[in-house]
Amino acid sequence: MGKRLDTRLSEADRLALEQVVRKSADWRARERAKTLLLLSQPLLSREVAKLQNLHIETVRMTWQHWARSYPPPAG
C-alpha cells in the first residue's frame, strides 16, 4: 500500500495552477502544475508518476517544493 501525501489545495491555488496549465509557454511549469493538480485528487504519488510517465521521486519533490514555497495559511 502506498502513502498518500497531504495534497490539499486552496481554491485559489487550484485556479492558478489550472491557468498555468492552459496559458504558460513554459512546458516545465505546465507539467509541474499538472502534477500538483493530479496530486490534489485522491491519487497516490506512484499513480501520478505512472500517469505522467515520471519517476515517483520527481512527483514527491514537486509537491515538497510547492509545500515549502506556498505553505497553507495559518488558522
C-alpha positions in Angstrom: 0.0 0.0 0.0 1.4 3.4 -0.9 1.5 6.5 1.2 -0.8 9.4 0.3 0.6 12.9 0.6 -1.4 15.6 2.2 -2.0 17.5 -1.0 -5.0 19.7 -0.3 -5.0 22.9 -2.5 -7.0 26.0 -1.8 -9.5 27.0 -4.5 -7.3 30.0 -5.4 -4.2 27.7 -5.8 -6.2 25.2 -7.9 -7.4 28.0 -10.2 -3.9 29.5 -10.5 -2.5 26.1 -11.4 -5.2 25.5 -14.0 -4.3 28.8 -15.5 -0.7 27.8 -15.7 -1.7 24.5 -17.4 -3.7 26.4 -20.0 -1.6 29.5 -20.6 2.0 29.1 -19.7 4.6 29.0 -22.5 7.0 27.1 -20.2 6.3 23.3 -20.7 8.1 22.6 -17.4 5.7 24.9 -15.5 2.8 23.2 -17.2 4.0 19.8 -16.3 4.6 20.8 -12.6 1.1 22.3 -12.4 -0.4 19.2 -13.9 1.4 17.1 -11.3 0.1 19.3 -8.5 -3.4 19.2 -9.8 -3.3 15.4 -10.1 -1.9 15.1 -6.5 -4.8 17.1 -5.2 -7.1 14.3 -6.4 -7.3 11.1 -4.5 -4.3 9.6 -6.2 -1.1 8.1 -4.8 2.2 9.6 -5.8 3.1 6.4 -7.8 -0.2 6.7 -9.7 0.5 10.3 -10.7 4.1 9.2 -11.7 2.7 6.5 -13.9 0.1 8.7 -15.5 2.7 11.4 -16.3 5.5 8.9 -17.1 7.6 10.4 -14.3 9.8 8.9 -11.6 8.0 8.8 -8.3 10.7 11.0 -6.6 10.1 13.7 -9.2 6.4 13.7 -8.2 7.3 13.9 -4.5 9.9 16.6 -4.9 7.4 18.7 -7.0 4.9 18.5 -4.1 7.6 19.2 -1.4 8.9 22.2 -3.3 5.3 23.5 -3.6 4.5 22.9 0.0 7.6 24.8 1.2 7.1 27.7 -1.2 3.4 28.1 -0.7 2.5 27.0 2.9 -1.2 26.9 3.8 -2.4 30.0 5.7 -2.3 29.7 9.5 -5.6 29.4 11.3 
